[in-house]
Amino acid sequence: MTSVLPKGYLGKAITYALNQWPKLLTYLDDGDISIDNNVTERDIRPFTTGRKNWMFSTSVNGAHASANLYSLVMTCRANDISPYYYFRHLFTELPKRLPTDDLTDLMPWNVDLSNID
């Protein structure tokens, strides 16, 4: 019988595979699960690269405004909407609304920009 040293590269690889076995079985049971997290990593990359710039927000309100804006841009991207056209739509529609109006129809997943020229 051939054995593998547990501290060697092959032994570490086997131990890792055995420790991840339940996750592998979950992946095999559901074909819709992605085999990697590349999409998630790509989506969070702007947060990690922008982190140093956000340290220099001059006020708490400015930081909140920046976070809200960034959140809307990322939500547009997640819904396959151009942020430019979305904000153009917002700046056209928001002045027509009262502060007490319901704005859920203006959320990126509810806006239809197909007729935008």
N, C-alpha and C positions, 0 to 999 in steps of 0.2 A: 504494500500500500504506500502510495506517495503522499507525503504530507507537505504542507505549506507553512512557512514560518509566519506567525501571526503579526509580527512587527515589520515584515517585508512588504514590498509594494503590492504583490499579489494577495497576501494575507489581508492587508488593509482594504483592498478592493473587494474581496469576498465579504469581509465583515460589513463594509458599507452597504453592499448589495443586500445582504441578509437583513440589516437594520431597516432598509428601505422597502423591503418586500411587501408589507401591507399597502403602501402607497402605489407600488407597481401593480398590484392586483386591482386596486381601485381604478387605475388608469386603463387596465385591460378590460374591466367590466363596463366602462363608459367611454365609448369612442369619441365623445364630444370634448373630453378633457384634453387640453393642450399638453404636449409632451414636455414643453419648456415654458418659461415665463418671460420670453422675449418681448411679447406685446406689453406686458405690465412694466417691464424695465424700460422699454422705449417711452411709455407714457409718463413715467416718473422722472426720466432724465432731465427734463427742463426744470423740475423742482430742485434737483440736486445741483445743477449748474447755476441756477439763479440764486441759490441760498446765500452766497457771499454778498450779492448785490442788495438783497433785502435787509441785510444788517444795517444799511445806511438809510432806512426810512426815517425821515426827520420827526415823525410823530406816530402815535398809536393809530390815530384816525387814518393817516396816510398808509400805514401798513395794512389796515383793514381794507381800505379801498383797493390797494394793490392786490391783496389776496382775493377779493371779490371779483375783480376784473380778470385775474388769472384763472380763477375757477370757472368763470363763464367761457373763457377762451377754450379751456380744456374740455368743458362740457360740449361745446360746439364741435370740437374735433372728435369727441367720442360719438357724436350723433351725425358725423359726416356732413357738417354744415360749415360753410366758409365763415370764419369769425368776422371778416370784413362786411359781408352782406348781412350777417346777423346784427351787428352793431348799427349798420346803416338803417336796418328795419327798426331796431329799438329806438334810435334817435328820431325816427319819424313818428313812431307810435306813442312813445312815452309822453311827449308834450300834450297829447290829446287826452291823457288820463288824469284822474284826480288821485291825490296821495292815498285815498282810502279804497280805490278800485282794486279788484282782484287782478293780479298780473300773471296768473298761471298760464294763460294762453300765450304769453310772451316767452316762456321758458324754451330753451333750444329744442327740446324734444316735441314741443307743440307747434312750432313755427314752420309753416310751409313756405319755403323760399323759391319754389320751382318757377314761379311767375315773375321773379325779379329779373330785370333787364340788366 
